[in-house]
Amino acid sequence: MITKSCPAKINLFLKVINKRCDGYHNLLSVITKINLCDQLSVGISDHFSLKIFGQFENLINPKNNLLTSILNYFQEKYSITNNLKIILEKNIPVGAGLGGGSSDACSFMKILNEIFNLNLTKSELQKISLNFGSDIAFFFEETTQMVMNRGETLHDYNDLEKLEIVLIYPQINLSTKKIFQDYAKHNLNHLQLINAKNNFLESANNFSNTLTQQQIFDLENDLEKIAVIHAPIIQEIKDNMQNLGSINCKMSGSGSAVFAIYANFNEAQMAFKKLQEIYPNFFIKYLQNF
């Protein structure tokens, strides 16, 4: 069997540029991986099986999920067998904005490419991945990325320091599709900003090379206000994290997970322990990026 670690991600900021003709949105974000990981193992078998276990196993439909969709695609496109034994340890919260499903999908595509000697390049796999999700392409990269357009335009961002992170998932599963739909409804004048924002997008290649870490921290997640409508606890968590001395605090992706960055290990640990006392029933982790 081939086993791969599937790391989560956080969006250090997320700007919604405009809505595309295909229904997706053009985005601008800096995304980094964190050391919270699922684990995926795949091997050839005499029949198909998928076993899911872990803290968040109950939030995955074993018969209809990203892995089965990708396998069906590869079967049809490359005539591979579906006689695989798949084991997924689900440690990343679902519906949290942490990209767990996308990371699993990336690792699964890599494994299929390896097992069946398909010899697909990274860029070919990334292109295929857009059939299944906008942020899967990011996980094929090794470093922090400036992500643009739907998620297919990626540039290395090398100026990010090691971050001391406390992350909270408030046990609320938010739908990415629903958050984006509601964002569009609440931003009726958004399309009128296309020209100004497109100028910003056109300069993003240079922007990605000049943006400082502090500027990244200062930029917001545009989806946050909409997510707070669905889950007001997000704002409360942010307030408590900031009261405990965070230097930056945001929701990741479309939520509902919130992360805070602290100045050093000791401050992060102190905040981590205090937040555990405040929210004993929430998923809380001390993490670092890589």
KAMO-V913663 format. One record per backbone hydrogen bond with DSSP energy under -0.5 kcal/mol. CO is the residue of the C=O (numbers start at 1). NH is the residue of the N-H. If there is no record, write none. Layout:
co	nh
CO	NH
CO	NH
This chain:
co	nh
2	42
4	40
5	7
6	38
8	34
10	12
10	32
13	30
14	222
15	17
15	28
18	26
20	23
24	20
26	17
26	18
27	149
28	15
29	31
29	147
30	12
30	13
31	145
32	10
33	290
34	8
34	36
36	8
38	6
39	89
40	4
41	87
42	2
43	85
49	86
50	52
51	88
53	90
54	57
56	59
57	60
60	62
61	64
65	69
66	70
67	71
68	72
69	73
70	74
71	75
72	76
73	77
74	78
74	80
75	79
82	84
83	45
84	49
84	86
85	43
86	51
87	41
87	89
88	53
88	90
89	39
89	91
90	56
95	174
96	257
98	9
99	103
100	104
101	105
102	106
103	107
104	108
105	109
106	110
107	111
108	112
109	113
110	114
111	115
112	116
113	118
113	119
114	117
121	125
122	126
123	127
124	128
125	129
126	130
127	130
128	131
129	132
129	133
135	139
136	139
137	140
138	141
144	157
145	31
145	147
146	155
147	29
148	151
148	153
149	27
152	154
153	148
155	146
156	158
163	165
163	289
164	262
165	287
166	260
167	285
168	170
168	258
169	283
172	174
174	176
175	179
176	180
177	181
178	182
179	183
180	184
181	185
182	186
183	187
184	187
187	190
189	192
190	193
191	194
193	197
194	198
195	199
196	200
197	201
198	202
199	203
201	204
203	207
204	208
205	209
206	209
206	210
207	210
207	211
212	216
213	217
214	218
215	219
220	14
220	222
221	224
223	227
224	228
225	229
226	230
227	231
231	234
232	235
232	236
233	237
234	238
235	239
236	240
237	241
238	242
239	243
240	244
241	246
242	245
248	261
250	259
252	255
257	252
258	168
259	250
260	166
261	247
261	248
262	164
264	268
265	269
266	270
267	271
268	272
269	273
270	274
271	275
272	276
273	277
274	278
275	279
279	282
282	284
283	169
285	167
285	287
287	165
288	35
